[in-house]
Amino acid sequence: MAGRIEDYALIGDMQTAALVCRDGTVDWLCLPRFDSHAIFAGLLGTEDHGFWRIGPSHAPDAEPPSATRRTYRGDSLILESEWDTPRGSVRVTDFMPPRDGAPQVIRIVEGISGRVPMRSTLRMRFSYGRIVPWVHKHDGRTVAVAGPDSVWFDTPAETYGKALTTYADFTVAPGERIAFTISWEPSHKEPPALPEPELSLTATEDFWREWVEHCTYHGPYREAVVRSLITLKALTYAPTGGIVAAPTTSLPEEIGGVRNWDYRYTWLRDAAITLSSLLRTGYREEARAWREWLLRAVAGDPENLQIMYGIAGERELGEAELDWLPGYENSAPVRVGNGAAHQLQLDVYGEVTEALHLGHMTGLARSDYASLLQLKLIHYLENHWNEPDEGIWEVRGPRRHFVHSKVMAWVAVDRTIKLIESGDADGPLDRWRDLRDDIHRDVCEKGYDKERNTFTQSYGSKELDASLLLIPQMGFLPPDDKRVIGTIEAIQRELSTPDGFILRYPTEGPDAGVDGLPGDEGAFLACSFWMADDLAMIGRVDEARRLFERLLALRNDLGLLAEEWDPRLKRQVGNFPQAFSHVPLIDTALRLTASGAYGG
């Protein structure tokens, strides 16, 4: 049975990632890319769908023991889990080396004290748990083959097969180290090189130490910021610069519900805000790589801008359901692909333009094509900004005139005007200044409820939406505007959970069903960070700090956040770890640090 979402640790090589549970089980791993088929899909089903556990031996009818303690080694993505047992203590170090050849998961077992009986249980199931591979020996190595894929298993420990599973039973004494490695290779190619676990461990630690040294943030929340930055780096597909929203699919927004989506793709919105956080903390190379990814993905066709692409820029992300998987805690269906890819979401034009603008302002080397793309995006918006769309939350109900979408269209035009005013591009300044004024006037007239002194989710709606919290952050109105303050206070009243976290929008009530889906969802963590940001902007800095620190307390013991928090179950829910949660954590930390709003 899979653990709680917050029981998992992330390891990765910036091309794919694995989730490791507290009991030493790898329950999720896609090879060779984030969006490849999983060879361990136990997270979304049962052990029959694939897993790899290394931990102290236990009785057959007993639950595997959870680690007594675990941590990342310093500022790295190297996981260390330790068990204290009646026979002694043992450590398992899990990591994926930044890739130079075949993708690898390396697990090193080390005796700390006593003599501890251990077991490795490896059950590979290809194609999301559906296919049992052919497992055999090849030149003394164990290899599992199915169709185009092969996974090679290397260890000095003696192994044996039983019930379509590969086992190793062994004992470790103090100072003794035994390594286990799996490596992926296309099945038609020669075997991957023999792994060198200890050298790979040193190289992986060096990589992360050197990368973290570039971080320019040294404030009071450095631990949380650095862990979030490492997580964002881990979610970046190194060959192209594309950034996945999360490394998982179908972890539910409501346990037992149907709000289960595949997040292993590059959302322009998520990637753009990730880029902004990386730029503000010193990481220009990642920003440059993402900009190049964007230019390739959009190509010469900005009129057909998608809200998301594959990690190499693929456009076709057809959605399907895997009916042989019961889902995480029976939260079905399990989906792969994402049918929202071809939705109209006008706000992405604003997010992309804002990211390009920030890159320009922070000294990212000029790109003539990036400037040309920005101009083309505004030419498109000029004729389409006043259309209804699916909005930031990619609702599957009818299109509406979402206020946030209009605000972000204004942002796109405003930042492009600034680009032209700087002399780095040419465009119809007067016409686009008029367009900027027209959008602003339209939002303030049609998206604002004078009686309640709040902006609303969409034109003509009485409902609220947490995306409205971005109005002051995007500069659409100043923080001290009474309409901004009224909106913040209305969202606190109407979209706040009892513990002060923020829902995206109502899922019940007279105007419910905007997303076209049954069921409910938890508090959206990004929105809760936005609230802390806004409170700081309007001068309520102590309140902002208290909310921020409550949000930090929701992180798991390794500093990781999923998409949402279920206030009833007191659990993390949604895909994990989630870039859209870690980015606003960084942004709020920067804002609170600048304001001096932090404790001790």
C-alpha angles and dihedrals in degrees: 000000000000119000127241112289091250090053090075132094125204124231123171150151100224091262100063138352143215132213117222120196127217091259092059096261122141099212099169132040131144119195135240097351137021090256098043123110114283120249089190111042100154088119089072098036137359136308087275087072094061139284143160119218128184117178145108115316115261139181113284093243095044129091114254109261117253119234114271089224138352138185143161113261102253115300095342143096092248109120121211118192122182131194125197108205134173088260098048143287130297137184129211117198115200126189146139114226116230099266123268100155126336119019110252140190109203123193119184119193115205129185114228102175138349122003112295123195109224138186134203113202114188120184112171118193116175128211096035094313097312102105128059107212126222104257118198144139123270119182090335094311127109115237132182116203133187122159111307095353135081128179119197121208118203129181137136088227118100112256135195137184127237132161093355090305131110116227137187121189115191144144127233126208127197111299094007114131125195120182130208122190137181119195129186125219133162104268094235093058133081117276116279118257117277109270123250101206100181095047090046091051092054092046092049093050091048091050095054095042092053093045094051091050088072092064110115096194114099101160132126094279095053095125093055093041095049093047089050091048091050089050092051090048089051089054092054116100099226100206093060109014092242114146121215119218090226136340094241142069132217101005096153129248085208120031106245093010136113100244092108120137141173109248099175093110138083113264109196089220097050093042093048094053089044088054090052092054092047091051092050091053099047105269106128097151092062089047092051091049092050092049090053090048089052094051091050094046096048091038112168095328111083090149087071096045110163123214090229141015138187116274091263092043099272114165103198110078100158114189122235137167124235101216095183091067116077092205133238106317087347093304100151148220105049107209133198121189120022125252092198090075093098098043121122108246109166093189092073089071088061095046093049093046091047090052092049089047093051091049089052092048094049095053103262106164110271118259117197091200091052089055091046090050090052091053092048091052091055092048087057094045091049089070100032110034092098095057123103116252143178093262135215094310092053093232118201093213126086120314116261140182095262113197094217091055091054092047091053090048086056089050091053092053093042094052092046091052087053090051090053092044089054089059095243096111141021125231145134097290099178093047093049093046087056089048091052090051092047093053092046092050092046093053094046093048101041105025100047126085106210094190093057095030094231140110113243136222095256140353110292094009126123092202125102129226128201091224086076086075087076093066095092094034090058093047095244089131130002117260093246093057109120090229091057093048091046091052093049092050093045091053090049089054100041108027101035124108119222090265092052101257121134131246119212095232138324116291093189136038136067094317098033124129095061089138093050093232135116123234134031139275140213132258109295108237097207090055091050090054089048089055091053089050093051093047089055091048093054093048100261090120099150090053089047092052093049091051091046093052091048087054091050088054090060091065115103121250089277096051097256130141134198123209099272145013121229104218092194099050094030089228139123113252136184131043115337137257095009123204090203089063099044096048097060089043087062093043094050092047090054092048095047091046091052090050094047089238102145137106129249 
